Amino acid sequence: MKFGLYFPVSHQAKKVFYTTMRLKKPFVSIGLTARLNRSTGNIKFSASLPKTPKAAQPSLCASKSTYSQANKERLEWLSANGMIHPEFKDKIQTVLSEPFVFPNDIIDKLKEEEAVWENYRRFSESYKRIRIAYIEAARTRPEEFKKRLNHFIGKTRENKQIKGFGGIEKYY
């Protein structure tokens, strides 16, 4: 369910709007969006209410949250920097309090090569959680799961981090 608010904006206010949106961009991760219609000069603000979670798929990393691990790391960073709106703090703390469980089969595969395991241990905890969760998300698709795991092992062997998407490396 979405709801929105429209109002006209002067040419001068459009510049302020863009500056403000750059500063508040992280709020997009909790369902707040704003769009500017250039032809009419109207801004539409909208908020998305949480969707009903899909049926849980079997997973070793199963949790109550529908947030991806990458978004949980973003929320953790926002929370640590005091950028969470007070209205959402309780819900976000609930999401962040869920522990991440590293799947034993993936960890065992990393331990098979000593160089891979040593390089892996040196990576930051947030990087490990994001990458392992990304691999785990493909568990129900065996070919994709194997491809992701092998790619991660290859990069770890080279002692390189995977850049990711959407600037996620900022949270590594």
Secondary structure, DSSP 8 states (H G I E B T S, - for coil): -EEEEEEE--HHHHHHHHHHHHHHGGGGGGTEEEEEETTTTEEEEEEE-----------TT--S--S-HHHHHHHHHHHHTT-S-GGGHHHHHHHHTS-----HHHHHHHHTSHHHHHHHHHS-HHHHHHHHHHHHTTTTSHHHHHHHHHHHHHHHHTT-----STTGGGG-
